[in-house]
């Protein structure tokens, strides 16, 4: 296993600076945010550490040179748009850019792209799954052709306008089974984030066993559910009205048990800290401190594979 972080927390740094910080702080890898610099997703706060819109072999060599110089690898290319969005401009742009990333990945010696499957919050689950069966087979076939895998994060992406469905239908084991039955390709799997299970009042560890062969990448984000607030507003309230995202070790998830389960199921990929803890936002030193605390929580638990760089 390799310990890393998601580069979005360092949105004000360039790619070289991100990888330098990762090396300095003892991380093995980074999931690098690769949103296109323009387009409909900019209004959602997308982060661009690598613009792969027109990647050439020479540009790819430069990127790999940065990784080699710092001894830090890229765990995945991150692009979390909404390919099944109710906003057709956003959906079409997301689908097109996923194809761009699939073509770019081999130049970077990358085999993993992390994203959302998306959802049209105006439609039912059955209608969304029909839409998924129309849109996603072509994306997955392209990934198969290029030797690339796609990790779908299990975040429902909820806000007050899209509650209770959200804009990413891949939020539960019941949905994953239907997704993988419809598209059984080994090139489609999960970028598993246990915090989204805890947020939904679900077991954050149990799915790692059933879906062991589908877990391609892991986000390390904790979640704290406030029992008093839950008792006050109930389970039908927006989940983040009764919960708060935390760095590992500051929430309700048992990280020793979670990592032990990953080991038992044979997972050997990246575990990347996603720092969305409001207590560790703001200036860069504070965000870096959050990464350090998460690192110190997880490093003793993660087997050292010697795969840095």
KAVEN-V669720 format. One record per pair of residues at least 4 apart in sequence whose C-alpha atoms are under 8 Angstrom apart, sorted by sequence separation. I is the first residue (numbers start at 0). J is the second residue. D is the distance in Angstrom with one decimal. If there is no record, write none. Layout:
i->I j->J d->D
i->I j->J d->D
This chain:
i->6 j->10 d->7.1
i->12 j->16 d->5.8
i->13 j->17 d->6.2
i->14 j->18 d->6.3
i->15 j->19 d->6.1
i->16 j->20 d->6.1
i->17 j->21 d->6.2
i->18 j->22 d->6.2
i->19 j->23 d->6.1
i->20 j->24 d->6.0
i->21 j->25 d->6.2
i->22 j->26 d->5.8
i->37 j->41 d->6.3
i->40 j->44 d->7.2
i->41 j->45 d->5.5
i->50 j->54 d->7.8
i->54 j->58 d->6.1
i->55 j->59 d->6.2
i->56 j->60 d->6.1
i->57 j->61 d->6.4
i->58 j->62 d->6.4
i->59 j->63 d->6.2
i->60 j->64 d->6.0
i->61 j->65 d->6.5
i->62 j->66 d->6.6
i->63 j->67 d->6.2
i->64 j->68 d->6.0
i->65 j->69 d->6.3
i->66 j->70 d->5.8
i->67 j->71 d->6.7
i->86 j->90 d->6.2
i->87 j->91 d->6.0
i->88 j->92 d->6.1
i->89 j->93 d->6.0
i->90 j->94 d->6.2
i->91 j->95 d->6.2
i->92 j->96 d->6.1
i->93 j->97 d->6.1
i->94 j->98 d->6.6
i->95 j->99 d->6.5
i->96 j->100 d->6.2
i->97 j->101 d->6.2
i->98 j->102 d->6.4
i->99 j->103 d->6.2
i->100 j->104 d->5.9
i->101 j->105 d->7.7
i->102 j->106 d->7.9
i->103 j->107 d->6.9
i->104 j->108 d->6.2
i->105 j->109 d->5.5
i->122 j->126 d->5.8
i->123 j->127 d->6.1
i->124 j->128 d->6.1
i->125 j->129 d->6.3
i->126 j->130 d->6.3
i->127 j->131 d->6.1
i->128 j->132 d->6.2
i->129 j->133 d->6.4
i->130 j->134 d->6.2
i->131 j->135 d->5.5
i->132 j->136 d->6.5
i->134 j->138 d->7.3
i->135 j->139 d->6.2
i->136 j->140 d->6.0
i->137 j->141 d->6.2
i->138 j->142 d->6.3
i->139 j->143 d->6.1
i->140 j->144 d->6.2
i->141 j->145 d->6.4
i->142 j->146 d->6.1
i->143 j->147 d->6.0
i->157 j->161 d->6.0
i->158 j->162 d->5.8
i->161 j->165 d->5.0
i->164 j->168 d->7.4
i->170 j->174 d->6.9
i->171 j->175 d->6.3
i->172 j->176 d->6.2
i->173 j->177 d->6.9
i->174 j->178 d->6.2
i->175 j->179 d->6.0
i->176 j->180 d->6.0
i->177 j->181 d->6.1
i->178 j->182 d->6.2
i->179 j->183 d->4.8
i->183 j->187 d->7.7
i->192 j->196 d->7.6
i->193 j->197 d->6.5
i->194 j->198 d->6.0
i->195 j->199 d->6.3
i->196 j->200 d->6.4
i->197 j->201 d->5.2
i->202 j->206 d->7.7
i->204 j->208 d->7.9
i->205 j->209 d->7.3
i->206 j->210 d->5.9
i->207 j->211 d->5.3
i->210 j->214 d->6.4
i->225 j->229 d->6.1
i->226 j->230 d->6.0
i->227 j->231 d->6.2
i->228 j->232 d->6.1
i->229 j->233 d->5.0
i->232 j->236 d->6.0
i->234 j->238 d->7.4
i->236 j->240 d->6.6
i->237 j->241 d->7.4
i->238 j->242 d->6.1
i->239 j->243 d->6.1
i->245 j->249 d->5.7
i->246 j->250 d->7.3
i->248 j->252 d->7.5
i->253 j->257 d->6.2
i->254 j->258 d->6.0
i->255 j->259 d->6.0
i->256 j->260 d->6.1
i->257 j->261 d->6.4
i->258 j->262 d->6.2
i->259 j->263 d->6.1
i->260 j->264 d->6.1
i->261 j->265 d->6.3
i->262 j->266 d->5.7
i->275 j->279 d->7.7
i->276 j->280 d->6.8
i->281 j->285 d->6.6
i->282 j->286 d->6.6
i->283 j->287 d->6.0
i->284 j->288 d->6.1
i->285 j->289 d->6.4
i->286 j->290 d->6.5
i->287 j->291 d->6.3
i->288 j->292 d->6.2
i->289 j->293 d->6.2
i->290 j->294 d->6.0
i->291 j->295 d->6.1
i->292 j->296 d->6.2
i->293 j->297 d->6.2
i->294 j->298 d->5.6
i->295 j->299 d->7.2
i->296 j->300 d->7.7
i->297 j->301 d->6.4
i->12 j->17 d->6.2
i->21 j->26 d->5.1
i->22 j->27 d->7.3
i->36 j->41 d->7.4
i->40 j->45 d->6.4
i->54 j->59 d->6.7
i->66 j->71 d->5.2
i->67 j->72 d->7.7
i->84 j->89 d->6.4
i->85 j->90 d->7.4
i->104 j->109 d->4.8
i->105 j->110 d->6.9
i->122 j->127 d->6.1
i->142 j->147 d->4.7
i->143 j->148 d->7.3
i->157 j->162 d->5.8
i->161 j->166 d->7.0
i->169 j->174 d->5.9
i->170 j->175 d->7.7
i->179 j->184 d->7.5
i->182 j->187 d->7.8
i->196 j->201 d->5.0
i->197 j->202 d->6.4
i->206 j->211 d->7.8
i->224 j->229 d->7.5
i->228 j->233 d->7.8
i->229 j->234 d->6.5
i->236 j->241 d->7.6
i->245 j->250 d->5.8
i->247 j->252 d->7.8
i->252 j->257 d->8.0
i->261 j->266 d->5.2
i->262 j->267 d->7.5
i->274 j->279 d->7.7
i->275 j->280 d->7.6
i->280 j->285 d->6.3
i->281 j->286 d->6.8
i->21 j->27 d->7.4
i->66 j->72 d->5.7
i->84 j->90 d->5.0
i->104 j->110 d->6.4
i->142 j->148 d->6.2
i->157 j->163 d->7.1
i->168 j->174 d->7.3
i->169 j->175 d->6.1
i->196 j->202 d->6.3
i->197 j->203 d->5.7
i->244 j->250 d->7.7
i->248 j->254 d->7.3
i->261 j->267 d->8.0
i->279 j->285 d->5.4
i->280 j->286 d->5.4
i->21 j->28 d->7.3
i->66 j->73 d->7.5
i->82 j->89 d->7.2
i->83 j->90 d->5.5
i->104 j->111 d->7.6
i->142 j->149 d->7.5
i->157 j->164 d->7.2
i->158 j->165 d->7.0
i->196 j->203 d->5.1
i->207 j->214 d->7.4
i->247 j->254 d->7.3
i->279 j->286 d->5.1
i->9 j->17 d->6.9
i->21 j->29 d->7.4
i->81 j->89 d->6.9
i->82 j->90 d->4.3
i->104 j->112 d->7.9
i->119 j->127 d->6.5
i->157 j->165 d->4.4
i->179 j->187 d->7.8
i->195 j->203 d->7.9
i->80 j->89 d->7.7
i->81 j->90 d->5.9
i->82 j->91 d->6.8
i->118 j->127 d->6.2
i->155 j->164 d->7.4
i->156 j->165 d->5.2
i->157 j->166 d->6.8
i->194 j->203 d->7.0
i->232 j->241 d->7.5
i->279 j->288 d->7.2
i->36 j->46 d->8.0
i->82 j->92 d->7.9
i->139 j->149 d->7.7
i->155 j->165 d->5.2
i->156 j->166 d->5.5
i->193 j->203 d->4.8
i->279 j->289 d->5.4
i->6 j->17 d->7.0
i->18 j->29 d->7.4
i->34 j->45 d->6.1
i->36 j->47 d->6.2
i->82 j->93 d->5.1
i->101 j->112 d->7.6
i->155 j->166 d->6.3
i->156 j->167 d->6.0
i->193 j->204 d->7.0
i->34 j->46 d->5.8
i->35 j->47 d->6.5
i->81 j->93 d->6.2
i->82 j->94 d->5.4
i->100 j->112 d->7.5
i->155 j->167 d->4.9
i->228 j->240 d->7.9
i->229 j->241 d->5.4
i->274 j->286 d->7.8
i->33 j->46 d->6.9
i->34 j->47 d->4.9
i->80 j->93 d->5.8
i->154 j->167 d->6.6
i->155 j->168 d->6.3
i->228 j->241 d->5.3
i->276 j->289 d->8.0
i->32 j->46 d->5.9
i->33 j->47 d->5.0
i->34 j->48 d->7.8
i->36 j->50 d->6.7
i->153 j->167 d->7.7
i->155 j->169 d->6.9
i->32 j->47 d->5.6
i->33 j->48 d->5.9
i->34 j->49 d->7.5
i->35 j->50 d->5.6
i->116 j->131 d->7.8
i->154 j->169 d->7.2
i->155 j->170 d->5.2
i->226 j->241 d->7.8
i->274 j->289 d->7.0
i->32 j->48 d->5.5
i->33 j->49 d->4.9
i->34 j->50 d->6.7
i->35 j->51 d->7.2
i->153 j->169 d->5.3
i->154 j->170 d->5.7
i->225 j->241 d->5.7
i->274 j->290 d->7.0
i->31 j->48 d->6.4
i->32 j->49 d->6.6
i->33 j->50 d->5.7
i->35 j->52 d->6.6
i->152 j->169 d->7.3
i->153 j->170 d->4.6
i->224 j->241 d->6.0
i->225 j->242 d->5.8
i->3 j->21 d->7.7
i->31 j->49 d->7.2
i->33 j->51 d->6.8
i->151 j->169 d->7.4
i->153 j->171 d->7.0
i->224 j->242 d->4.3
i->225 j->243 d->8.0
i->272 j->290 d->7.3
i->78 j->97 d->7.9
i->223 j->242 d->5.5
i->224 j->243 d->6.6
i->222 j->242 d->6.8
i->223 j->243 d->5.3
i->222 j->243 d->5.7
i->223 j->244 d->6.4
i->272 j->293 d->6.9
i->4 j->26 d->7.6
i->222 j->244 d->4.6
i->223 j->245 d->6.8
i->272 j->294 d->7.9
i->3 j->26 d->5.2
i->6 j->29 d->6.4
i->191 j->214 d->6.4
i->221 j->244 d->5.9
i->222 j->245 d->5.3
i->2 j->26 d->5.8
i->3 j->27 d->5.6
i->4 j->28 d->7.0
i->5 j->29 d->5.8
i->6 j->30 d->6.0
i->7 j->31 d->7.6
i->76 j->100 d->7.9
i->189 j->213 d->5.7
i->190 j->214 d->6.3
i->191 j->215 d->7.7
i->198 j->222 d->6.4
i->220 j->244 d->7.1
i->221 j->245 d->4.7
i->222 j->246 d->7.9
i->2 j->27 d->5.4
i->3 j->28 d->4.5
i->4 j->29 d->5.1
i->5 j->30 d->4.7
i->6 j->31 d->5.3
i->7 j->32 d->6.2
i->170 j->195 d->7.8
i->171 j->196 d->7.7
i->188 j->213 d->4.5
i->189 j->214 d->4.9
i->190 j->215 d->5.8
i->191 j->216 d->6.2
i->192 j->217 d->5.9
i->193 j->218 d->7.4
i->194 j->219 d->7.8
i->197 j->222 d->6.3
i->198 j->223 d->7.8
i->220 j->245 d->6.3
i->221 j->246 d->5.3
i->247 j->272 d->7.8
i->1 j->27 d->5.7
i->2 j->28 d->6.4
i->3 j->29 d->5.1
i->4 j->30 d->6.2
i->5 j->31 d->6.4
i->6 j->32 d->6.0
i->187 j->213 d->7.4
i->188 j->214 d->5.9
i->189 j->215 d->5.6
i->190 j->216 d->4.6
i->191 j->217 d->4.7
i->192 j->218 d->4.7
i->193 j->219 d->7.3
i->194 j->220 d->5.6
i->197 j->223 d->7.9
i->198 j->224 d->6.9
i->220 j->246 d->5.5
i->221 j->247 d->4.9
i->223 j->249 d->7.5
i->224 j->250 d->7.9
i->246 j->272 d->7.6
i->1 j->28 d->6.8
i->3 j->30 d->7.3
i->5 j->32 d->7.5
i->188 j->215 d->6.0
i->189 j->216 d->6.8
i->190 j->217 d->5.4
i->191 j->218 d->6.0
i->192 j->219 d->6.5
i->193 j->220 d->7.0
i->194 j->221 d->5.1
i->195 j->222 d->7.8
i->197 j->224 d->7.7
i->219 j->246 d->7.7
i->220 j->247 d->5.7
i->221 j->248 d->7.0
i->222 j->249 d->7.8
i->223 j->250 d->4.4
i->224 j->251 d->7.3
i->246 j->273 d->7.4
i->76 j->104 d->7.9
i->185 j->213 d->7.6
i->190 j->218 d->6.9
i->192 j->220 d->6.8
i->193 j->221 d->7.3
i->194 j->222 d->5.1
i->219 j->247 d->6.5
i->221 j->249 d->6.8
i->222 j->250 d->4.9
i->223 j->251 d->5.3
i->246 j->274 d->5.8
i->221 j->250 d->5.2
i->222 j->251 d->5.9
i->245 j->274 d->7.3
i->246 j->275 d->7.2
i->221 j->251 d->6.8
i->222 j->252 d->6.9
i->245 j->275 d->6.5
i->246 j->276 d->5.8
i->221 j->252 d->6.1
i->244 j->275 d->6.0
i->245 j->276 d->4.4
i->244 j->276 d->5.3
i->245 j->277 d->7.6
i->76 j->109 d->7.9
i->82 j->115 d->7.5
i->83 j->116 d->6.9
i->84 j->117 d->6.0
i->85 j->118 d->7.3
i->243 j->276 d->7.6
i->244 j->277 d->7.6
i->14 j->48 d->5.2
i->75 j->109 d->7.0
i->78 j->112 d->7.5
i->79 j->113 d->7.2
i->80 j->114 d->6.7
i->81 j->115 d->6.1
i->82 j->116 d->6.2
i->83 j->117 d->4.5
i->84 j->118 d->5.4
i->85 j->119 d->4.5
i->172 j->206 d->7.0
i->13 j->48 d->6.2
i->14 j->49 d->6.9
i->75 j->110 d->7.5
i->76 j->111 d->6.5
i->77 j->112 d->6.0
i->78 j->113 d->6.2
i->79 j->114 d->4.4
i->80 j->115 d->6.3
i->81 j->116 d->6.6
i->82 j->117 d->5.1
i->83 j->118 d->4.6
i->84 j->119 d->4.9
i->85 j->120 d->6.8
i->112 j->147 d->7.4
i->114 j->149 d->7.3
i->116 j->151 d->6.1
i->10 j->46 d->6.0
i->73 j->109 d->7.7
i->75 j->111 d->5.1
i->76 j->112 d->4.8
i->77 j->113 d->4.9
i->78 j->114 d->5.1
i->79 j->115 d->5.4
i->81 j->117 d->4.3
i->82 j->118 d->7.4
i->83 j->119 d->5.8
i->84 j->120 d->7.8
i->85 j->121 d->7.2
i->110 j->146 d->6.5
i->111 j->147 d->5.7
i->112 j->148 d->6.4
i->113 j->149 d->5.8
i->114 j->150 d->6.3
i->115 j->151 d->5.2
i->116 j->152 d->7.9
i->151 j->187 d->7.6
i->153 j->189 d->7.3
i->10 j->47 d->7.6
i->74 j->111 d->7.5
i->75 j->112 d->5.4
i->76 j->113 d->6.1
i->77 j->114 d->6.3
i->78 j->115 d->7.9
i->80 j->117 d->7.4
i->81 j->118 d->6.9
i->110 j->147 d->4.4
i->111 j->148 d->4.8
i->112 j->149 d->4.9
i->113 j->150 d->4.6
i->114 j->151 d->5.3
i->115 j->152 d->5.7
i->148 j->185 d->7.6
i->149 j->186 d->6.1
i->150 j->187 d->6.3
i->151 j->188 d->6.1
i->152 j->189 d->5.9
i->153 j->190 d->7.1
i->10 j->48 d->7.6
i->75 j->113 d->6.5
i->109 j->147 d->7.4
i->110 j->148 d->5.8
i->111 j->149 d->5.7
i->112 j->150 d->6.1
i->113 j->151 d->5.9
i->114 j->152 d->6.2
i->115 j->153 d->7.7
i->148 j->186 d->4.2
i->149 j->187 d->5.0
i->150 j->188 d->4.9
i->151 j->189 d->4.6
i->152 j->190 d->4.5
i->153 j->191 d->6.2
i->154 j->192 d->7.5
i->7 j->46 d->6.1
i->111 j->150 d->7.0
i->113 j->152 d->7.0
i->115 j->154 d->8.0
i->147 j->186 d->6.6
i->148 j->187 d->5.8
i->149 j->188 d->6.1
i->150 j->189 d->4.4
i->151 j->190 d->5.1
i->152 j->191 d->5.8
i->153 j->192 d->6.4
i->199 j->238 d->6.6
i->40 j->80 d->7.0
i->98 j->138 d->6.8
i->101 j->141 d->7.2
i->105 j->145 d->7.1
i->146 j->186 d->8.0
i->148 j->188 d->7.4
i->149 j->189 d->7.6
i->150 j->190 d->4.5
i->151 j->191 d->7.7
i->152 j->192 d->6.7
i->155 j->195 d->7.7
i->198 j->238 d->6.1
i->97 j->138 d->7.5
i->101 j->142 d->5.9
i->105 j->146 d->7.8
i->120 j->161 d->5.8
i->127 j->168 d->7.6
i->154 j->195 d->5.6
i->198 j->239 d->7.4
i->259 j->300 d->7.9
i->6 j->48 d->7.7
i->29 j->71 d->7.3
i->31 j->73 d->6.6
i->105 j->147 d->7.7
i->153 j->195 d->6.7
i->258 j->300 d->6.7
i->27 j->70 d->7.7
i->28 j->71 d->5.1
i->29 j->72 d->6.5
i->30 j->73 d->5.7
i->31 j->74 d->7.7
i->33 j->76 d->6.1
i->34 j->77 d->7.5
i->98 j->141 d->7.3
i->102 j->145 d->7.0
i->104 j->147 d->7.3
i->143 j->186 d->6.0
i->246 j->289 d->6.9
i->254 j->297 d->7.5
i->258 j->301 d->6.8
i->27 j->71 d->5.4
i->28 j->72 d->4.6
i->29 j->73 d->5.1
i->30 j->74 d->5.0
i->31 j->75 d->6.5
i->32 j->76 d->6.2
i->33 j->77 d->5.6
i->34 j->78 d->5.5
i->52 j->96 d->7.7
i->63 j->107 d->6.7
i->83 j->127 d->7.9
i->94 j->138 d->7.7
i->101 j->145 d->6.9
i->120 j->164 d->5.6
i->124 j->168 d->7.6
i->142 j->186 d->6.7
i->198 j->242 d->6.4
i->246 j->290 d->7.9
i->26 j->71 d->7.3
i->27 j->72 d->6.6
i->28 j->73 d->5.4
i->29 j->74 d->5.6
i->30 j->75 d->4.9
i->31 j->76 d->5.3
i->32 j->77 d->4.5
i->33 j->78 d->5.7
i->34 j->79 d->7.9
i->62 j->107 d->7.6
i->120 j->165 d->5.8
i->139 j->184 d->7.5
i->247 j->292 d->8.0
i->248 j->293 d->7.0
i->255 j->300 d->6.3
i->28 j->74 d->5.7
i->29 j->75 d->7.5
i->30 j->76 d->6.0
i->31 j->77 d->5.7
i->32 j->78 d->6.2
i->101 j->147 d->6.6
i->120 j->166 d->5.7
i->136 j->182 d->6.8
i->246 j->292 d->7.8
i->247 j->293 d->5.3
i->18 j->65 d->7.5
i->22 j->69 d->5.9
i->30 j->77 d->6.3
i->52 j->99 d->6.6
i->59 j->106 d->6.0
i->60 j->107 d->7.6
i->83 j->130 d->7.2
i->118 j->165 d->7.1
i->119 j->166 d->6.1
i->139 j->186 d->6.6
i->246 j->293 d->5.8
i->18 j->66 d->6.9
i->22 j->70 d->6.7
i->51 j->99 d->7.5
i->52 j->100 d->7.8
i->59 j->107 d->5.6
i->83 j->131 d->7.1
i->118 j->166 d->4.4
i->139 j->187 d->6.8
i->248 j->296 d->6.2
i->22 j->71 d->6.2
i->39 j->88 d->6.9
i->40 j->89 d->6.8
i->51 j->100 d->6.8
i->54 j->103 d->6.4
i->117 j->166 d->5.4
i->118 j->167 d->4.8
i->132 j->181 d->6.9
i->203 j->252 d->7.3
i->247 j->296 d->6.7
i->15 j->65 d->6.3
i->19 j->69 d->6.0
i->21 j->71 d->7.1
i->39 j->89 d->5.6
i->56 j->106 d->6.2
i->117 j->167 d->4.1
i->118 j->168 d->5.4
i->128 j->178 d->7.5
i->132 j->182 d->7.8
i->194 j->244 d->7.5
i->247 j->297 d->7.5
i->18 j->69 d->6.4
i->55 j->106 d->7.9
i->83 j->134 d->7.8
i->116 j->167 d->5.9
i->117 j->168 d->6.1
i->217 j->268 d->7.8
i->219 j->270 d->6.2
i->51 j->103 d->6.7
i->115 j->167 d->6.1
i->116 j->168 d->6.9
i->117 j->169 d->7.8
i->204 j->256 d->7.8
i->208 j->260 d->7.5
i->214 j->266 d->7.7
i->216 j->268 d->6.1
i->217 j->269 d->6.2
i->218 j->270 d->5.7
i->219 j->271 d->5.5
i->220 j->272 d->6.1
i->18 j->71 d->6.5
i->39 j->92 d->7.5
i->116 j->169 d->6.7
i->204 j->257 d->5.7
i->207 j->260 d->7.1
i->211 j->264 d->6.1
i->215 j->268 d->6.9
i->216 j->269 d->5.7
i->217 j->270 d->4.8
i->218 j->271 d->4.9
i->219 j->272 d->4.4
i->220 j->273 d->5.4
i->38 j->92 d->7.4
i->115 j->169 d->7.8
i->197 j->251 d->7.8
i->207 j->261 d->7.0
i->211 j->265 d->7.8
i->216 j->270 d->6.7
i->217 j->271 d->6.2
i->218 j->272 d->5.8
i->219 j->273 d->5.8
i->220 j->274 d->6.8
i->197 j->252 d->7.5
i->211 j->266 d->7.5
i->218 j->273 d->6.1
i->220 j->275 d->7.7
i->204 j->260 d->7.4
i->208 j->264 d->6.5
i->207 j->264 d->7.7
i->194 j->252 d->7.7
i->193 j->252 d->7.9
i->35 j->96 d->7.8
i->150 j->214 d->7.7
i->150 j->215 d->6.0
i->150 j->216 d->6.8
i->3 j->74 d->7.8
i->163 j->237 d->7.7
i->162 j->237 d->7.1
i->113 j->190 d->6.4
i->159 j->237 d->7.4
i->158 j->237 d->7.6
i->157 j->237 d->7.7
i->84 j->166 d->6.8
i->83 j->166 d->7.9
i->81 j->166 d->7.0
i->81 j->167 d->7.2
i->111 j->215 d->7.9
i->74 j->269 d->6.2
i->72 j->307 d->6.8
i->71 j->307 d->5.9
i->72 j->308 d->4.8
i->70 j->307 d->6.3
i->71 j->308 d->4.3
i->70 j->308 d->4.2
i->69 j->308 d->7.7
i->28 j->269 d->7.5
i->30 j->271 d->7.0
i->67 j->308 d->6.4
i->29 j->271 d->7.0
i->66 j->308 d->7.0
i->28 j->271 d->7.9
i->8 j->273 d->7.5
i->0 j->266 d->7.3
i->1 j->267 d->7.6
i->3 j->269 d->6.7
i->4 j->270 d->7.6
i->5 j->271 d->5.9
i->8 j->274 d->6.2
i->0 j->267 d->4.5
i->1 j->268 d->6.2
i->2 j->269 d->5.9
i->3 j->270 d->6.0
i->4 j->271 d->4.1
i->5 j->272 d->6.0
i->8 j->275 d->7.6
i->24 j->291 d->7.1
i->0 j->268 d->5.0
i->1 j->269 d->4.6
i->2 j->270 d->5.1
i->3 j->271 d->4.3
i->4 j->272 d->4.2
i->5 j->273 d->5.3
i->26 j->294 d->7.8
i->0 j->269 d->5.6
i->1 j->270 d->6.1
i->2 j->271 d->5.9
i->3 j->272 d->6.1
i->4 j->273 d->5.9
i->5 j->274 d->7.6
i->0 j->270 d->7.1
i->2 j->272 d->7.8
i->4 j->274 d->8.0
i->9 j->283 d->7.6
i->9 j->286 d->7.9
i->8 j->286 d->7.1
i->27 j->306 d->7.4
i->28 j->307 d->7.1
i->27 j->307 d->4.7
i->28 j->308 d->7.4
i->26 j->307 d->8.0
i->27 j->308 d->6.7
i->4 j->290 d->7.7
i->2 j->294 d->7.8
i->2 j->297 d->7.9
i->2 j->298 d->7.2
i->2 j->301 d->7.4
i->1 j->301 d->7.5
i->0 j->301 d->6.5
i->0 j->302 d->6.1
i->1 j->303 d->7.3
i->0 j->303 d->6.8
i->1 j->304 d->7.1
i->0 j->304 d->6.0
i->1 j->306 d->7.1
i->1 j->307 d->7.4
